[in-house]
């Protein structure tokens, strides 16, 4: 779970950078005309944070 969370956070980071450039240049989102920031970016970020939190040692009971 921790590895999947880290991968999702890396993907979300790249997508957030892309969204920031698109917003700065006032270019609409190329994916289905969705708003910026893209809902897929926010979904990947949220899932990555949740999986990282649940997979970390601080959440696990010893």
DADAJO-V904022 format. One record per residue. N is the residue number from 0. RES is the residue in three letters. PSI is psi as a letter, one per 40 degrees, with the letter a starting at -180 (none if undefined). OMEGA is omega in whole degrees, -180 to 180 (none if undefined). NEAR is the number of other ideal C-beta (glycine too) atoms within 10 Angstrom. Layout:
n=N res=RES psi=PSI omega=OMEGA near=NEAR
n=N res=RES psi=PSI omega=OMEGA near=NEAR
This chain:
n=0 res=UNK psi=d omega=-179 near=13
n=1 res=UNK psi=d omega=-180 near=13
n=2 res=UNK psi=d omega=178 near=10
n=3 res=UNK psi=d omega=178 near=13
n=4 res=UNK psi=d omega=179 near=19
n=5 res=UNK psi=d omega=179 near=14
n=6 res=UNK psi=d omega=178 near=13
n=7 res=UNK psi=d omega=178 near=20
n=8 res=UNK psi=d omega=177 near=16
n=9 res=UNK psi=d omega=178 near=12
n=10 res=UNK psi=d omega=180 near=16
n=11 res=UNK psi=d omega=178 near=22
n=12 res=UNK psi=d omega=177 near=14
n=13 res=UNK psi=d omega=180 near=11
n=14 res=UNK psi=d omega=177 near=18
n=15 res=UNK psi=d omega=177 near=16
n=16 res=UNK psi=d omega=177 near=11
n=17 res=UNK psi=d omega=179 near=16
n=18 res=UNK psi=d omega=179 near=19
n=19 res=UNK psi=d omega=177 near=12
n=20 res=UNK psi=d omega=180 near=10
n=21 res=UNK psi=d omega=178 near=16
n=22 res=UNK psi=d omega=-179 near=13
n=23 res=UNK psi=d omega=-179 near=8
n=24 res=UNK psi=e omega=-180 near=7
n=25 res=UNK psi=f omega=176 near=7
n=26 res=UNK psi=h omega=179 near=10
n=27 res=UNK psi=i omega=-179 near=11
n=28 res=UNK psi=h omega=-179 near=18
n=29 res=UNK psi=e omega=-179 near=10
n=30 res=UNK psi=h omega=172 near=11
n=31 res=UNK psi=e omega=-179 near=8
n=32 res=UNK psi=f omega=-180 near=7
n=33 res=UNK psi=i omega=179 near=13
n=34 res=UNK psi=i omega=175 near=9
n=35 res=UNK psi=h omega=-5 near=16
n=36 res=UNK psi=i omega=-174 near=18
n=37 res=UNK psi=h omega=177 near=19
n=38 res=UNK psi=d omega=177 near=13
n=39 res=UNK psi=d omega=177 near=16
n=40 res=UNK psi=d omega=-179 near=22
n=41 res=UNK psi=d omega=177 near=14
n=42 res=UNK psi=d omega=179 near=13
n=43 res=UNK psi=d omega=179 near=21
n=44 res=UNK psi=d omega=180 near=18
n=45 res=UNK psi=d omega=179 near=12
n=46 res=UNK psi=d omega=179 near=16
n=47 res=UNK psi=d omega=179 near=20
n=48 res=UNK psi=d omega=-180 near=14
n=49 res=UNK psi=d omega=-179 near=13
n=50 res=UNK psi=d omega=178 near=19
n=51 res=UNK psi=d omega=179 near=18
n=52 res=UNK psi=d omega=-179 near=13
n=53 res=UNK psi=d omega=-179 near=12
n=54 res=UNK psi=e omega=-177 near=15
n=55 res=UNK psi=i omega=-178 near=12
n=56 res=UNK psi=d omega=-177 near=7
n=57 res=UNK psi=d omega=179 near=5
n=58 res=UNK psi=d omega=-175 near=10
n=59 res=UNK psi=i omega=175 near=8
n=60 res=UNK psi=i omega=-179 near=3
n=61 res=UNK psi=none omega=none near=3
